[in-house]
Amino acid sequence: MAATYKPDLGSHCKNCKADLDDGDIYEKLKSIFYFLYDDDEIRRQARCHGWSKDNGLRFSKEQIVYSKDKKFTVCPECSCKYPLKNNL
């Protein structure tokens, strides 16, 4: 599962400083599904991820991992792990 974040919170790994920004949710979905769905459906799908015109929520390249008793994110560059915090 891909993590999401608000643009004002930053998007770099604390360990390796890799840029984890994977783009605006709506724009990313539009670039992937432009040939399958109309703009209204893409906006609806973006809203399912928490996006709105006002909040500018973005995808992160970090991956969310759920285990029995822990939730954490993993940097795709250096594989460092950080406890999952809900920053939305």
Summary of the structure (lengths in Angstrom):
residues: 88
radius of gyration: 14.0
end to end distance: 15.7
largest distance: 40.6
contacts: 212
relative contact order: 0.28
helix: 25%
strand: 30%
